[in-house]
Amino acid sequence: MHGQGGDYKDLVVFLAAAGVIVPLVNRLKISPVLGFLAAGVLLGPDGLGRFAHALPWLSWLTIGDPGQLAQLSELGVAFLLFMIGLELSWERLRAMRRLVFGLGLMQVVVCTAVLACGFLLMGQTLASAVVLGMGLALSSTAVVMPVLAERGRLKGTVGRSTFAILLAQDLSVAPILITVTVLAALAQQGGALDTAVLGRALFTLVPAALGLGLMVLLGRVVLRPMFRSVAKARKVDQGGELFVAASLLVVVGAGLAAQASGL
């Protein structure tokens, strides 16, 4: 990295690729998400980057160390989820509860069952088939939501149904993690349930539960009064910078808290 353009070379390549891709895909009427995925494959270490040793000039045009951009990508996902959250409200979630707990959970359960049966037929063990089925039954909110947003379908029937499924998948993560933990404990004992092993495995989920509860509590006790103060300042045209700073604080703070608690 130091010998191939400095510490910021990969970041410059990333920003330059974004600057080229967005206008290009807009002209071609293609989703920017697909453009970014294609650029990542092309410019990554497994794309053109693998030829950088034979052609040194390629090192200036490719990303040699994806780890340098890992924190930036995590921050981008955090901002995306924050923007999605701004469009939500408790009333809207209550109105969508039938879609979320009906259509959404049905998708997770049915896809998990179908995929697990497929893996069983391919010779996998029951535990492996269930874990693979649960993992492949989930999709990516960070990929799907931008596509719906750019096409203006978030508030339509398709957008509501898709968001309900994605939300149900997000809510299913905690039960899935617990199930995987139980299956792992069973696998370690050859199918026999050892309460000691199971207890140690489940204990690893405690920090995540505590972190989630703490974030919800701080959101009610700290963030609401803080944003009320920011809103009052904006009414007198003095809170523009405060709002940006408060938003950055929430996004970065929530991301750090989630990382620290293992979410």
N, C-alpha and C positions, 0 to 999 in steps of 0.2 A: 504493500500500500504506500509506504513512504517513498519507495523508489519508482513509483508509477504515477506520479502526478500530484503527490501530496495528500494530506489527510482529507481534503474536501473534494477530491476528484470524483468519487462515486456519487456524492451529493450533487455535483455539477452535472454529471451525466444524467442523473435522475430528473433534475429540474429541466434540463434541455430536452430530454425525451418527452416530458409532459408538455412542454411548450410547443413541440412539433406535433404530438399526437392529437391534442384537443382540436386544433383547427382542421387537421387532416380528416379525422373521423367525422367531424361536423359536415365537411364538404361531401363525404361519402355516405352521410346519413347512417353511420354505424354507432353503436353505443360506445362511449368512452371507456367503459369497463372492459369491453373486449379488446379495445386498442391498448389499454394498459397491460392486460394479461399477455397479449402478443408481444409487446415491447419487452416485458419482463423475461419472457422465454428467450427472445432473440438476443437481448443485451446481457443476460445473466451469465454466471460462470459455467452453466451447462449448455449455453448457446454459443455465440461468437466468442465468449470469454475463454472457452477451452482451446482456442487457437492463438491466444495471446502470447504464449511462449514461442511459437513459431513465427508469429508476426507481431513484434513488439508494439507497433503503432496501434494495434487493436486494443491495447490496454487503456488507451485514452478514450476509447469509445464504448467500453463495456464496464460492467460493474464486477469488480474482482472480489469484493468482500461484502456479501449481503448483510452480514452482521452489523456493518456500519450504518445501515438504513433501518435496522430492526426497530429501534426506538421511534424513529420517524413514522414508520408504518403503524406502530401501535398507537401513536398519538393521532394519526389520521383516522383510525378506526374509532378512537374515543370521541373525536370531534363529530364523526358521522353519527354515532349513536346518540350523542348529545343533541344534534340537530333533529334527529328523529323524535327524541323525547320532547323537544319543544313543541312538536305538532300533536302531541298526545295530551289527553286530560283524563282524570279519573272517570268523568261522566262518559267519555267516549269508550273507555275500556269496559265500563259496566254495560254499555249498550252492545258491545261486541262479545259479551261473555259466552253467548251461545255459539258463536262462530269459533271462538278460541277453544272452549272446552268441548265443543262438539266436533266441528270439522277439523280443527287443528289437532286435537289429541287423536282423532280417528286416523288421520294421516300418519302420525307417528307410530301408532300401534299397528296399523295394517302394513305399512312399509317395513317395519321391524320384523313382523311375523313372516311376510313373504320373503324378505331377504334372508332371514334366518333359515327358513326351510330350504332355500336355494343353496346356502352354504352347507347345510346338513347333507343334502344330496351330493355335494362335491367332496364329502368326506371329512368335513370339519367336526370337531367335538361340539356338544350342545353349548357349552359355555362360550367357546370361540365363535360359534355361529350367532349366538345372541348378541355378543359384544359387537361383532362386525355389522350385524343388522341394525343395531341401535345407532352405531356411528354413521352408517351410510343413509339412514333414514332422515338425518338432519341436513339442512342446507345452510347457506351463508347469508345472514341478514345484511352483511356489509357489501355483498355483491348484488343481491336482488333489489334492495330498497333504492339504490341510486338509479337503477334501470327504470323502476316504476316512477320515481320522482321526475326524471328527465322527460318521460313520456306523458306526464300529467295524469297518471292513473291511480295515484295514492288514494284519492277520495271517491273513486268509482267502485263498482261492485267487485271487479277483478282485484283492485288494490286492497279493498277491505278484506276480501277472502284471503289473499296472499299474505297480508300483514297478520291476519289471525293465525294462519298456519305457522308463520315465522315466530310469532309471539309464543304459541304453544310449544314450538321446538325449544325456544329459549327457556321456557318454564320447565321443560322436561330435562334440562341438563342436570339439575341437582338429583332427581330420582335416578337418572341414568348413571351418574357417578357413584351413587350408593349401590346400585345394582352391580356395577363393574367391581366395586370394592368387595362385595359379598362373593361374587363369582371368583375373584382372585383368591380370596381366603379359602374357598372350597377347593380350588385347583391346587393350592399349596399343600393341602392335606389329602389329596387324592380323592376328593368327593365327600370326605367326612368333615362336618362342620366343627371347627375348633373355635370355641368362644374367645379364647385368648388372642388368637390370630385375628379373628374378626373384630374384636374390640380395638386392637391396635390399628387395624386398617380404617375402621370408622372414625377413630380419633383424629386421623389426618384431615377429616372434613370439618372438624370443629373450628379451626381458624377461618375457613371460608364462611361458615354460618355466622360467626361472630363479626367478621368484617362486613358482611351484608347487613346485619342488624344495626351495626354502628353507623353505616352510611345512611340508612333510612332514618335513624334517630337524629343524626346531625343535619340531615336534610330538612327535618321538621323544626328542629330547635334553633339551628344556626342559619341555614341558607334562606329560609323564608323571611326572617327579619332583615337579613342583609340585602336581599333583592327588593324588599319594600323600600328600604332606604335609598337604594340605587334608583328605583322608579320615581321616588319623590324628587331626587336630584335631577333626573331627566326632564321632569315637568318644567323645571326652571332653566332648562338648557345648560345644565352644568354637569350632567352625568353620563355623557357619551363615552368618555375614557373610562369612567368607573364601571360602566356596563361591560365593556370589552375586558377590563381587568378581572371583574368578577366572574365572567364566563370562562376566561382562561384558568382562573383559580379552581373553578368547579371541575372543568374537564381534566386538568392535570392532576388535581388532588384526588378525584375519583379514580383515575387510572392508576396512580401510585398506591392508593388504598386497596384497590382490587388486586394489584400485583403482589402487594405485601401479604394479603390474606389468602393468596392462592386461587383467586377466582379466575 
